[in-house]
Each structure stands twice: as structure tokens, then as C-alpha cells.
Amino acid sequence: MLAVTTWASKQVPLWKIPYETWTHPWWIATLFDAYWGFLTFYCWVVYKETSVLARALWLVAILLLGNIAMAVYALIQLFRVPANGSIETVLLRRKRA
């Protein structure tokens, strides 16, 4: 994702996308689809994170970076799981000590 995003940015900066593209119905539908997916994933982040600051920072990261930020968040959660951990350890909120 980082490679293709970097490549695309070097080909055409985001602010130079033609107006016809920005107003095309399929462009709009794709953006809505992506951002609803981002917000759905963010619901899990809100559940997992107990800090308001962490929730806010992850929201900004997900809205700006999309799947890149979501992958980073998921990988962080996976690396926190012990070797004998279960899927519940990944998906559910950690118990406070």
C-alpha cells in the first residue's frame, strides 16, 4: 500500500486530479464506500482503546491514511498477543489490572 501510494503520488499529486474525476459518480461512490469502511473499523478502535487521546489520534490517522493506518493498528494488536493467545485476545478489550 505504501509503495502504490508513493508511486501514484509521484505520477499525479492528489490536488491535480481533474475536476471531472472528483465529480464522477463512481469516484464519489468509491470514496463513500472507503470512508464507511474506515468508520466501521474505527468502531472497533473505539471499543479497544480506552484513552480519548488515543481514540482521537487513531481517528485522524485512519481518515488521512485509510488502510495504511488500519493495517498498522491491526499489526500492533497482533504483536501484543502472546504466543498462546487466542483470537479473543486480539478482538476484545484488554482487562485492566
BABALUM-560391 format. One record per residue (C-alpha): z, y, x; residue number from 1; residue in three letters. Coordinates in steps of 0.1 Angstrom, whole numbers, plus 2048, in hexadecimal, padded with zeros to 3 digits. Layout:
<sites>
[site [Z Y X] NUM Ala]
...
</sites>
This chain:
<sites>
[site [800 800 800] 1 Met]
[site [808 818 81C] 2 Leu]
[site [7E7 810 82D] 3 Ala]
[site [7D1 815 80F] 4 Val]
[site [7E4 835 805] 5 Thr]
[site [7E0 843 828] 6 Thr]
[site [7BB 839 828] 7 Trp]
[site [7B5 849 806] 8 Ala]
[site [7C7 869 811] 9 Ser]
[site [7B1 86C 82F] 10 Lys]
[site [792 867 81A] 11 Gln]
[site [79A 881 7FF] 12 Val]
[site [7BA 895 7FC] 13 Pro]
[site [7CB 891 7DA] 14 Leu]
[site [7C6 8B6 7D2] 15 Trp]
[site [7A0 8B3 7D7] 16 Lys]
[site [79A 898 7BC] 17 Ile]
[site [780 8A6 7A5] 18 Pro]
[site [78A 8B5 784] 19 Tyr]
[site [775 89C 771] 20 Glu]
[site [78A 880 780] 21 Thr]
[site [7AB 890 776] 22 Trp]
[site [79F 894 752] 23 Thr]
[site [78F 872 74F] 24 His]
[site [7A0 85D 734] 25 Pro]
[site [7A3 83E 74A] 26 Trp]
[site [7B3 853 766] 27 Trp]
[site [7CC 860 74D] 28 Ile]
[site [7D2 83D 73E] 29 Ala]
[site [7D7 82E 761] 30 Thr]
[site [7F0 84A 76A] 31 Leu]
[site [804 844 74A] 32 Phe]
[site [804 81E 751] 33 Asp]
[site [810 823 774] 34 Ala]
[site [82B 83C 76C] 35 Tyr]
[site [838 828 74E] 36 Trp]
[site [83B 80A 767] 37 Gly]
[site [84D 821 780] 38 Phe]
[site [866 82C 765] 39 Leu]
[site [86B 808 759] 40 Thr]
[site [873 7FD 77D] 41 Phe]
[site [88A 81C 780] 42 Tyr]
[site [89F 80F 762] 43 Cys]
[site [8A8 7F2 779] 44 Trp]
[site [8B1 80A 795] 45 Val]
[site [8C7 81E 77D] 46 Val]
[site [8D9 7FD 774] 47 Tyr]
[site [8DD 7F2 798] 48 Lys]
[site [8E7 814 7A7] 49 Glu]
[site [909 823 79D] 50 Thr]
[site [905 844 7B0] 51 Ser]
[site [8F5 861 79E] 52 Val]
[site [8E7 86D 7C0] 53 Leu]
[site [8D7 84B 7C8] 54 Ala]
[site [8C8 849 7A5] 55 Arg]
[site [8B9 86C 7A8] 56 Ala]
[site [8AB 866 7CB] 57 Leu]
[site [89B 845 7C0] 58 Trp]
[site [88C 856 7A2] 59 Leu]
[site [87C 870 7B8] 60 Val]
[site [870 856 7D1] 61 Ala]
[site [861 840 7B5] 62 Ile]
[site [850 85C 7A4] 63 Leu]
[site [841 86A 7C4] 64 Leu]
[site [839 849 7D6] 65 Leu]
[site [836 830 7BA] 66 Gly]
[site [832 80C 7C4] 67 Asn]
[site [83A 814 7E8] 68 Ile]
[site [85D 820 7DF] 69 Ala]
[site [861 804 7C6] 70 Met]
[site [859 7EA 7E1] 71 Ala]
[site [872 7FA 7F9] 72 Val]
[site [88D 7F9 7DE] 73 Tyr]
[site [886 7D5 7D6] 74 Ala]
[site [886 7CB 7FB] 75 Leu]
[site [8A7 7DC 801] 76 Ile]
[site [8B5 7C9 7E4] 77 Gln]
[site [8A7 7A8 7F1] 78 Leu]
[site [8B4 7AE 815] 79 Phe]
[site [8D7 7B3 807] 80 Arg]
[site [8D8 791 7F8] 81 Val]
[site [8EA 776 80C] 82 Pro]
[site [8D7 757 816] 83 Ala]
[site [8E9 743 7FB] 84 Asn]
[site [8E4 75F 7E1] 85 Gly]
[site [8D4 75A 7BF] 86 Ser]
[site [8BB 76E 7AB] 87 Ile]
[site [8D9 77D 798] 88 Glu]
[site [8E4 78D 7B9] 89 Thr]
[site [8C3 79F 7BB] 90 Val]
[site [8C0 7AA 797] 91 Leu]
[site [8E4 7B1 78C] 92 Leu]
[site [8FB 7CE 797] 93 Arg]
[site [913 7C6 7B3] 94 Arg]
[site [937 7C1 7A9] 95 Lys]
[site [94E 7DC 7B7] 96 Arg]
[site [96A 7D0 7CD] 97 Ala]
</sites>
